[in-house]
């Protein structure tokens, strides 16, 4: 299986080969990936599990307050998110997911499908099997993956500034131990508490444009030392110190 370095090197070799032959690197086919491989170009009107896989990876590239559905339907919102992803990485922003877009995604993900700057271990400091929360372990783990891809988009938009996660998934036992709310999104695996080099207000404000529906930060009780982001069916933002 190809590791991250090997996959990135392969992408570079393919681009250089296209340059030498006078062929656009976007005109060929995307190379295979040991996480997930797309076998066709996708555009508005496409549907299927491969669209869902794409949506997971571009859901962080939305407008303020917007959330992208993981419904396997390539509609206008998915196309807009793909355009923003493409523009952020210097690709032709046409809203069509083809070889160049997929090769960029391949270079951005590890073999377990997590984005290169985040890991399952960061999103789960409670237990290794993701059990004991409000949803089945597999669902909690899948929710965490979606959160990581949103954070990867946010990290890129902030100028590739590292973002540190202090807390992610919690079982009921872990949540009770830290005094968490009985309805905490941490129990679902889709929440992350952020600390690190960007200011808390910068993190809170930036979170609004990356698909998070729950944002709690400075000025909200118990959140002056971190910013909490999550996916909540009932959107709620509150960071009064930051004007949110």
Backbone bond lengths (Angstrom), bond angles and torsions (degrees), N, CA, C in turn:
res aa  C-N    CA-C-N  psi(-1)  N-CA   C-N-CA  omega(-1)  CA-C   N-CA-C  phi
1 X - - - 1.461 - - 1.522 110.22 -
2 X 1.296 117.36 140.98 1.452 121.17 -179.25 1.512 110.82 -76.68
3 X 1.329 117.20 133.14 1.451 121.68 173.66 1.510 110.18 -82.78
4 X 1.343 116.21 177.22 1.462 120.21 -177.19 1.515 111.44 -59.83
5 X 1.333 117.71 -46.96 1.464 120.81 -177.67 1.516 111.10 -61.64
6 X 1.359 115.55 -41.97 1.461 119.44 -179.11 1.517 111.10 -65.41
7 X 1.346 116.70 -38.52 1.455 119.36 -179.32 1.524 111.84 -67.77
8 X 1.329 115.75 -40.99 1.463 119.23 178.43 1.522 110.23 -64.43
9 X 1.360 116.81 -40.62 1.453 121.27 178.74 1.528 110.24 -63.34
10 X 1.344 116.49 -41.50 1.451 120.06 178.88 1.518 111.27 -61.66
11 X 1.336 117.18 -40.94 1.467 120.62 177.85 1.522 110.43 -60.22
12 X 1.351 116.00 -42.41 1.461 121.20 -179.66 1.525 110.42 -64.00
13 X 1.347 116.18 -43.58 1.464 120.33 -179.18 1.521 110.28 -62.60
14 X 1.343 116.53 -40.64 1.465 119.78 179.53 1.519 111.86 -63.23
15 X 1.335 115.93 -42.47 1.457 119.96 179.10 1.521 110.55 -63.48
16 X 1.337 116.57 -44.56 1.462 120.53 -179.65 1.522 111.11 -64.40
17 X 1.347 116.41 -37.92 1.461 119.73 179.15 1.520 110.28 -62.77
18 X 1.330 116.42 -41.66 1.458 120.50 178.19 1.501 111.68 -63.27
19 X 1.342 116.73 -37.51 1.454 121.40 179.65 1.517 111.15 -65.57
20 X 1.360 115.55 -44.71 1.455 120.33 -178.64 1.523 111.25 -63.69
21 X 1.339 116.28 -38.28 1.458 119.80 -177.32 1.521 113.29 -84.45
22 X 1.359 114.91 -4.00 1.448 118.20 -179.51 1.506 112.77 76.56
23 X 1.336 116.42 22.42 1.450 121.79 -179.07 1.513 108.79 -112.58
24 X 1.316 116.84 136.22 1.460 120.44 177.99 1.519 110.19 -62.16
25 X 1.349 116.38 136.09 1.452 120.07 -179.56 1.516 111.41 -66.86
26 X 1.328 118.09 -17.80 1.467 120.27 -179.98 1.519 111.81 -87.58
27 X 1.331 117.58 -5.00 1.453 119.55 -174.30 1.521 112.15 -86.81
28 X 1.320 117.99 -18.19 1.445 121.64 -177.72 1.504 112.42 -86.02
29 X 1.312 116.03 -153.35 1.455 121.24 177.52 1.518 109.35 -112.68
30 X 1.316 115.92 151.22 1.457 120.67 178.61 1.523 109.64 -69.96
31 X 1.317 115.96 145.02 1.465 119.01 178.55 1.516 110.31 -73.98
32 X 1.326 117.03 161.17 1.463 121.71 179.36 1.516 110.17 -70.41
33 X 1.317 115.63 152.96 1.459 121.00 -178.65 1.522 108.92 -131.54
34 X 1.338 116.74 145.44 1.452 119.46 -175.86 1.516 113.50 -83.36
35 X 1.330 118.29 1.72 1.461 121.66 171.68 1.519 109.15 -97.87
36 X 1.328 115.53 -61.76 1.463 121.66 -179.68 1.519 107.74 -155.28
37 X 1.313 116.93 138.11 1.460 121.67 -179.58 1.519 110.88 -119.58
38 X 1.332 116.19 125.05 1.459 120.74 173.32 1.524 108.87 -84.50
39 X 1.324 116.90 136.97 1.459 121.32 -175.88 1.527 113.51 -112.32
40 X 1.339 116.33 7.53 1.467 119.78 177.95 1.518 108.34 -155.34
41 X 1.328 115.77 158.03 1.454 120.18 173.59 1.521 108.37 -76.49
42 X 1.339 115.73 148.94 1.457 121.21 -177.70 1.527 109.73 -123.25
43 X 1.323 115.71 142.35 1.456 121.16 178.30 1.521 108.42 -153.77
44 X 1.327 116.48 178.91 1.455 119.90 -178.40 1.526 111.03 -53.63
45 X 1.323 114.88 130.11 1.452 121.10 -176.98 1.510 112.66 104.38
46 X 1.332 117.61 -18.99 1.465 120.90 177.19 1.520 109.71 -70.95
47 X 1.318 116.15 153.58 1.452 120.56 175.65 1.518 109.31 -150.65
48 X 1.323 115.37 159.09 1.451 119.26 178.72 1.519 112.77 134.78
49 X 1.317 115.18 177.54 1.468 120.24 -178.19 1.524 111.65 -65.84
50 X 1.343 117.57 -28.42 1.461 119.33 178.67 1.531 110.82 -69.06
51 X 1.338 117.34 -29.11 1.461 120.53 174.42 1.527 109.69 -69.04
52 X 1.321 116.45 -41.38 1.468 119.93 177.32 1.518 110.82 -59.53
53 X 1.321 116.94 -43.42 1.463 120.59 179.07 1.529 110.75 -61.56
54 X 1.313 116.79 -38.03 1.462 120.48 176.58 1.519 110.56 -66.91
55 X 1.322 117.12 -42.84 1.464 121.00 -178.83 1.524 111.44 -60.52
56 X 1.312 117.07 -37.31 1.470 120.41 177.42 1.524 110.40 -57.48
57 X 1.314 116.56 -37.61 1.458 121.09 -173.17 1.524 113.91 -88.14
58 X 1.320 117.84 -16.48 1.468 119.64 179.79 1.523 112.69 -114.59
59 X 1.330 117.76 4.81 1.470 120.71 -176.05 1.520 113.15 -64.60
60 X 1.324 117.37 -16.22 1.455 120.33 177.87 1.519 113.20 -85.12
61 X 1.317 117.16 -1.82 1.463 120.72 -177.99 1.529 109.77 -107.84
62 X 1.329 114.93 68.17 1.458 121.24 -178.88 1.526 109.38 -125.58
63 X 1.316 116.26 178.74 1.456 120.58 178.15 1.521 109.71 -90.19
64 X 1.297 116.78 169.84 1.459 121.86 -175.88 1.530 111.60 -57.94
65 X 1.328 115.00 125.99 1.448 121.03 177.96 1.514 114.74 82.68
66 X 1.315 117.33 -5.66 1.459 120.64 -177.96 1.525 110.23 -90.19
67 X 1.334 116.35 149.12 1.456 122.03 175.05 1.521 108.40 -133.01
68 X 1.307 115.55 132.88 1.460 121.43 -178.41 1.527 109.62 -89.09
69 X 1.320 116.51 132.40 1.466 120.91 178.63 1.526 110.34 -79.59
70 X 1.325 115.64 145.96 1.468 121.20 175.97 1.533 107.32 -98.12
71 X 1.325 115.43 63.65 1.460 119.99 -170.61 1.519 114.11 -106.53
72 X 1.317 117.85 0.54 1.455 120.36 179.47 1.514 114.56 73.87
73 X 1.331 116.90 12.26 1.468 121.69 179.67 1.532 109.46 -112.93
74 X 1.315 116.76 119.79 1.466 121.54 -177.29 1.530 108.89 -85.30
75 X 1.320 115.13 84.84 1.458 120.49 179.28 1.513 112.15 -99.29
76 X 1.322 115.83 -165.52 1.460 121.50 -176.59 1.531 111.95 -63.12
77 X 1.336 117.10 -37.51 1.462 119.41 -179.10 1.528 111.62 -67.65
78 X 1.329 115.92 -39.36 1.464 119.11 177.30 1.522 110.16 -65.22
79 X 1.319 117.02 -42.71 1.464 120.55 178.69 1.528 110.86 -61.07
80 X 1.337 116.76 -40.65 1.464 120.64 179.53 1.522 110.70 -65.78
81 X 1.324 117.20 -39.08 1.464 120.65 178.52 1.530 110.69 -66.60
82 X 1.322 116.30 -40.07 1.468 120.46 177.38 1.522 110.08 -62.56
83 X 1.331 117.29 -41.42 1.466 120.12 178.21 1.521 111.34 -59.74
84 X 1.327 116.93 -43.78 1.460 120.36 -179.58 1.524 110.67 -66.36
85 X 1.329 117.12 -39.39 1.464 121.05 175.96 1.526 110.02 -60.95
86 X 1.319 116.19 -48.01 1.463 120.83 -178.84 1.528 111.23 -60.09
87 X 1.314 116.71 -45.35 1.460 120.63 -179.17 1.522 111.39 -63.98
88 X 1.334 116.46 -37.52 1.462 120.44 -178.37 1.521 112.39 -65.36
89 X 1.325 116.84 -24.24 1.462 120.60 -177.77 1.526 112.79 -114.00
90 X 1.326 116.15 18.88 1.455 120.07 173.19 1.515 115.34 73.86
91 X 1.331 117.55 23.05 1.460 120.89 178.09 1.527 109.92 -97.28
92 X 1.308 116.46 164.75 1.458 120.70 174.96 1.524 108.14 -64.36
93 X 1.325 116.47 118.16 1.463 121.08 -174.20 1.519 110.70 -87.85
94 X 1.344 116.02 78.65 1.457 120.56 -178.32 1.527 112.73 -108.16
95 X 1.331 117.40 -2.94 1.452 120.27 179.04 1.513 114.46 77.28
96 X 1.320 116.97 4.73 1.465 121.91 177.37 1.528 107.86 -104.54
97 X 1.324 116.47 125.64 1.462 120.35 179.79 1.522 109.06 -89.72
98 X 1.331 114.81 103.25 1.454 121.43 179.79 1.516 110.59 -122.00
99 X 1.321 118.12 -162.28 1.457 122.13 -175.31 1.531 114.84 -53.96
100 X 1.332 117.91 -42.97 1.470 119.48 -178.55 1.517 111.05 -64.17
101 X 1.329 116.36 -41.02 1.466 120.72 179.21 1.511 110.54 -66.41
102 X 1.329 117.61 -44.96 1.456 120.46 -179.21 1.532 111.75 -66.41
103 X 1.327 117.09 -39.24 1.461 119.39 178.57 1.523 111.37 -63.15
104 X 1.339 116.80 -35.19 1.463 119.79 176.37 1.527 109.84 -66.42
105 X 1.320 117.28 -42.58 1.458 120.00 177.26 1.525 110.55 -61.38
106 X 1.349 116.53 -43.89 1.464 119.50 179.57 1.524 111.19 -57.91
107 X 1.329 115.62 -39.34 1.466 119.59 -179.76 1.517 111.78 -70.86
108 X 1.332 116.58 -19.57 1.465 120.96 -177.00 1.521 113.47 -94.43
109 X 1.337 117.95 -4.64 1.463 118.28 -175.17 1.519 112.12 -124.79
110 X 1.313 114.48 152.09 1.458 121.81 175.46 1.525 109.85 -89.36
111 X 1.321 116.57 175.16 1.458 120.79 -175.09 1.522 113.59 -65.91
112 X 1.340 117.48 -17.65 1.467 120.03 176.70 1.528 111.63 -94.61
113 X 1.324 116.51 12.09 1.467 125.03 176.36 1.532 114.24 77.95
114 X 1.322 118.73 0.40 1.455 120.32 175.73 1.522 109.75 -76.89
115 X 1.337 118.03 148.20 1.466 119.98 175.47 1.523 109.90 -66.36
116 X 1.324 116.02 152.57 1.464 120.77 -169.51 1.528 114.50 -60.84
117 X 1.328 118.07 -24.21 1.457 119.56 -176.05 1.526 113.90 -96.98
118 X 1.332 116.73 3.22 1.465 120.25 179.85 1.528 109.33 -139.36
119 X 1.326 115.78 161.22 1.461 119.62 -177.31 1.514 110.71 -144.83
120 X 1.325 115.32 160.33 1.460 119.51 176.18 1.520 111.46 -59.07
121 X 1.333 116.77 -35.48 1.464 120.00 -179.43 1.525 111.39 -61.71
122 X 1.337 116.96 -35.78 1.461 120.07 178.36 1.522 111.90 -68.60
123 X 1.310 116.62 -32.20 1.463 121.21 -177.85 1.528 112.58 -90.02
124 X 1.318 117.19 -1.39 1.461 119.80 179.44 1.521 109.42 -145.13
125 X 1.320 115.45 93.01 1.460 121.28 176.63 1.525 110.26 -106.04
126 X 1.335 114.50 17.50 1.466 120.90 -177.57 1.528 111.02 -98.91
127 X 1.330 116.94 -62.68 1.460 121.16 175.77 1.516 108.82 -149.02
128 X 1.300 117.01 161.34 1.462 120.82 -171.17 1.524 113.78 -82.04
129 X 1.328 118.23 -16.14 1.460 118.79 -174.56 1.530 113.89 -106.52
130 X 1.327 118.44 6.19 1.458 123.69 173.95 1.531 112.68 63.59
131 X 1.292 116.93 21.98 1.460 120.18 -177.67 1.523 111.87 -94.51
132 X 1.340 115.50 167.86 1.456 120.89 172.30 1.505 115.85 86.85
133 X 1.341 118.12 6.70 1.454 120.71 179.68 1.513 111.96 -97.69
134 X 1.324 116.02 -159.19 1.460 121.76 -177.01 1.522 113.13 -83.85
135 X 1.330 117.34 -9.62 1.462 122.25 -179.95 1.526 108.76 -134.55
136 X 1.324 118.45 162.96 1.459 120.30 176.73 1.530 111.26 -55.43
137 X 1.323 115.85 152.99 1.461 120.94 -176.51 1.528 112.22 -55.58
138 X 1.326 117.36 -42.51 1.470 120.60 -178.90 1.525 111.42 -63.02
139 X 1.327 116.83 -36.26 1.464 120.83 178.80 1.521 111.01 -69.51
140 X 1.326 116.62 -42.35 1.463 120.22 178.51 1.526 110.55 -61.01
141 X 1.309 116.58 -41.94 1.470 121.20 -179.87 1.536 110.34 -66.28
142 X 1.330 116.51 -42.19 1.462 120.28 178.56 1.521 110.94 -64.85
143 X 1.320 117.18 -38.86 1.462 120.90 177.29 1.519 111.29 -63.07
144 X 1.329 115.85 -39.49 1.465 120.07 179.06 1.527 111.25 -63.58
145 X 1.319 116.97 -37.83 1.465 120.63 178.72 1.528 110.42 -62.15
146 X 1.325 116.94 -43.48 1.460 120.60 178.30 1.524 111.01 -62.02
147 X 1.325 116.79 -39.89 1.463 121.03 177.86 1.525 110.84 -63.13
148 X 1.329 116.99 -42.27 1.465 120.62 -179.24 1.527 112.05 -61.08
149 X 1.328 117.00 -39.69 1.465 118.97 -179.95 1.523 111.97 -69.29
150 X 1.327 116.81 -32.34 1.465 119.19 173.53 1.527 110.31 -66.10
151 X 1.322 115.85 -40.42 1.466 119.77 179.03 1.527 111.29 -67.78
152 X 1.322 117.03 -33.31 1.465 119.99 177.11 1.529 110.00 -62.98
153 X 1.325 117.22 -41.46 1.462 121.35 177.25 1.524 110.25 -63.99
154 X 1.305 116.25 -43.06 1.463 120.89 -179.76 1.525 110.84 -64.28
155 X 1.312 116.07 -41.63 1.472 120.63 177.75 1.523 110.86 -59.95
156 X 1.326 116.56 -44.27 1.460 120.82 179.04 1.520 111.26 -62.47
157 X 1.338 116.41 -44.32 1.449 120.91 -177.91 1.521 112.06 -65.49
158 X 1.321 116.76 -27.68 1.463 121.37 178.22 1.532 112.40 -82.61
159 X 1.332 116.42 3.29 1.457 119.76 179.41 1.508 113.30 93.27
160 X 1.327 116.39 30.16 1.465 122.76 -178.69 1.525 112.30 59.74
161 X 1.324 115.51 35.39 1.467 121.03 175.20 1.529 108.22 -81.93
162 X 1.330 118.63 129.22 1.467 120.69 -179.32 1.524 112.32 -57.02
163 X 1.316 116.05 140.63 1.457 123.36 175.19 1.522 107.54 -118.82
164 X 1.305 116.56 128.45 1.466 121.38 -177.80 1.522 109.95 -103.39
165 X 1.327 115.60 136.11 1.460 122.08 179.15 1.519 108.95 -104.64
166 X 1.311 116.34 121.30 1.467 120.04 -179.22 1.524 112.43 -93.87
167 X 1.339 117.20 -21.26 1.457 120.41 179.25 1.518 109.81 -157.91
168 X 1.337 116.18 140.10 1.453 121.48 177.91 1.517 110.44 -131.18
169 X 1.326 116.19 -120.44 1.459 120.10 179.66 1.529 111.07 -61.64
170 X 1.334 114.73 141.14 1.461 120.95 174.12 1.531 109.40 -135.10
171 X 1.321 116.06 137.43 1.455 119.96 167.63 1.523 106.74 -75.12
172 X 1.321 117.54 170.60 1.459 119.44 176.60 1.526 110.72 -59.12
173 X 1.331 116.31 -38.17 1.464 119.68 -179.90 1.526 110.87 -64.42
174 X 1.324 116.91 -45.46 1.467 120.52 179.43 1.524 110.58 -65.40
175 X 1.320 116.29 -40.68 1.456 120.44 -179.13 1.528 111.10 -64.23
176 X 1.320 116.63 -42.90 1.465 120.21 178.17 1.521 111.60 -64.05
177 X 1.329 115.84 -36.22 1.462 120.53 -177.62 1.521 112.63 -64.70
178 X 1.343 117.20 -29.78 1.469 120.71 -179.68 1.520 112.01 -100.87
179 X 1.326 116.52 6.00 1.459 119.79 178.66 1.502 114.27 74.58
180 X 1.345 117.38 28.36 1.453 120.95 -178.81 1.516 112.89 -73.25
181 X 1.308 115.71 159.25 1.455 120.99 178.43 1.523 110.56 -63.69
182 X 1.309 116.89 147.34 1.464 121.22 -179.93 1.526 111.61 -68.61
183 X 1.329 116.70 -15.31 1.463 121.03 178.17 1.526 111.96 -111.56
184 X 1.316 116.89 17.57 1.463 122.30 -176.04 1.524 112.16 -56.80
185 X 1.329 115.79 138.62 1.460 120.82 175.10 1.520 111.91 -69.22
186 X 1.315 117.88 -15.05 1.465 120.30 174.57 1.524 110.41 -59.15
187 X 1.318 117.42 -28.90 1.462 121.98 179.81 1.527 112.09 -69.41
188 X 1.321 116.35 -16.33 1.461 122.08 -178.96 1.533 112.17 -99.97
189 X 1.306 116.95 -9.26 1.461 120.52 179.17 1.502 114.92 85.10
190 X 1.348 118.39 -0.17 1.467 119.23 -176.53 1.527 113.49 -103.52
191 X 1.328 117.45 11.87 1.460 121.16 -178.88 1.523 110.95 -109.53
192 X 1.322 114.94 152.45 1.463 120.98 174.65 1.520 108.51 -145.92
193 X 1.313 116.16 136.24 1.462 121.58 174.16 1.519 107.36 -99.02
194 X 1.325 116.44 125.81 1.455 122.11 -171.87 1.519 112.05 -107.95
195 X 1.312 114.62 135.78 1.456 122.26 171.97 1.530 105.90 -134.55
196 X 1.307 118.84 -170.51 1.462 119.18 176.16 1.508 113.67 118.42
197 X 1.340 115.12 -163.74 1.453 120.72 -169.10 1.529 115.81 -71.28
198 X 1.350 121.34 -39.38 1.466 116.71 175.57 1.527 109.60 -64.99
199 X 1.314 117.22 147.92 1.462 118.94 178.32 1.523 109.80 -62.86
200 X 1.330 115.61 156.08 1.452 119.38 -179.97 1.530 111.13 -59.50
201 X 1.330 116.89 -38.75 1.453 119.26 179.60 1.532 111.44 -67.48
202 X 1.328 116.68 -35.49 1.463 119.87 175.98 1.523 110.11 -63.35
203 X 1.327 116.56 -43.92 1.460 120.97 178.86 1.529 111.05 -63.04
204 X 1.334 115.81 -44.50 1.468 119.80 -178.41 1.525 111.24 -63.80
205 X 1.315 117.14 -45.43 1.456 120.70 -178.38 1.531 111.47 -68.12
206 X 1.322 117.01 -41.12 1.455 120.34 -178.78 1.523 111.34 -66.94
207 X 1.326 116.67 -32.28 1.466 121.05 -178.50 1.520 112.31 -58.67
208 X 1.338 116.74 -26.37 1.465 120.73 -176.40 1.515 112.62 -63.67
209 X 1.331 117.58 -25.90 1.466 120.94 -175.88 1.520 112.87 -103.56
210 X 1.327 117.42 18.64 1.466 119.59 -177.91 1.527 113.45 -129.79
211 X 1.308 115.80 25.90 1.450 119.67 169.51 1.511 116.67 88.23
212 X 1.329 118.08 6.76 1.463 120.22 178.62 1.526 110.08 -86.91
213 X 1.314 116.20 132.05 1.462 119.86 -178.64 1.520 112.43 -99.65
214 X 1.318 117.91 -14.51 1.463 121.85 175.68 1.523 108.55 -122.73
215 X 1.328 116.29 117.96 1.462 122.07 179.90 1.524 108.11 -133.35
216 X 1.321 116.44 120.22 1.465 121.94 179.41 1.514 108.27 -128.21
217 X 1.344 116.20 129.25 1.451 119.25 -176.95 1.506 112.65 -148.71
218 X 1.341 117.19 -159.62 1.465 122.45 -175.30 1.529 113.31 -47.73
219 X 1.316 114.41 130.41 1.445 120.70 -178.03 1.512 112.80 101.03
220 X 1.324 116.59 -22.32 1.456 120.96 174.33 1.526 107.45 -87.29
221 X 1.327 118.44 135.54 1.467 120.49 -175.81 1.527 114.07 -49.00
222 X 1.335 115.33 126.45 1.454 121.12 176.94 1.512 115.16 78.65
223 X 1.330 118.49 10.24 1.465 120.87 -175.64 1.527 113.21 -127.79
224 X 1.316 117.20 29.33 1.464 119.78 177.62 1.528 113.04 -81.87
225 X 1.339 117.02 -11.65 1.465 119.59 -177.88 1.529 112.20 -113.75
226 X 1.323 117.61 12.42 1.462 120.79 176.54 1.528 108.92 -169.03
227 X 1.317 115.00 170.03 1.467 121.18 173.90 1.523 107.39 -119.12
228 X 1.305 115.54 127.75 1.458 122.32 -179.21 1.526 109.18 -100.07
229 X 1.341 116.67 127.12 1.463 121.22 176.31 1.516 108.62 -126.26
230 X 1.311 116.03 145.36 1.464 119.94 -178.68 1.516 109.65 -162.92
231 X 1.328 114.32 174.49 1.457 120.65 171.85 1.524 107.11 -107.99
232 X 1.301 116.19 114.58 1.452 121.83 -179.40 1.523 108.68 -122.84
233 X 1.338 117.95 131.65 1.473 119.86 178.52 1.527 113.01 -57.11
234 X 1.339 116.21 -24.95 1.463 121.07 177.45 1.527 108.65 -111.21
235 X 1.336 118.70 94.24 1.470 122.60 -174.23 1.521 113.00 -54.20
236 X 1.336 114.92 137.93 1.461 119.87 179.02 1.522 109.31 -155.66
237 X 1.325 115.70 121.86 1.465 121.90 176.97 1.517 108.61 -118.45
238 X 1.310 116.67 135.83 1.470 119.41 174.58 1.525 110.57 -158.10
239 X 1.307 114.79 110.38 1.460 122.78 172.76 1.529 105.88 -147.54
240 X 1.318 116.87 71.38 1.467 121.85 -171.45 1.527 115.00 -53.48
241 X 1.319 116.61 -35.92 1.465 119.95 179.30 1.515 110.90 -61.88
242 X 1.325 116.31 -28.20 1.459 122.19 -177.58 1.522 112.75 -97.15
243 X 1.329 116.48 4.55 1.434 120.13 -179.67 1.524 113.73 78.04
244 X 1.328 115.92 23.22 1.462 120.50 179.48 1.526 109.11 -111.79
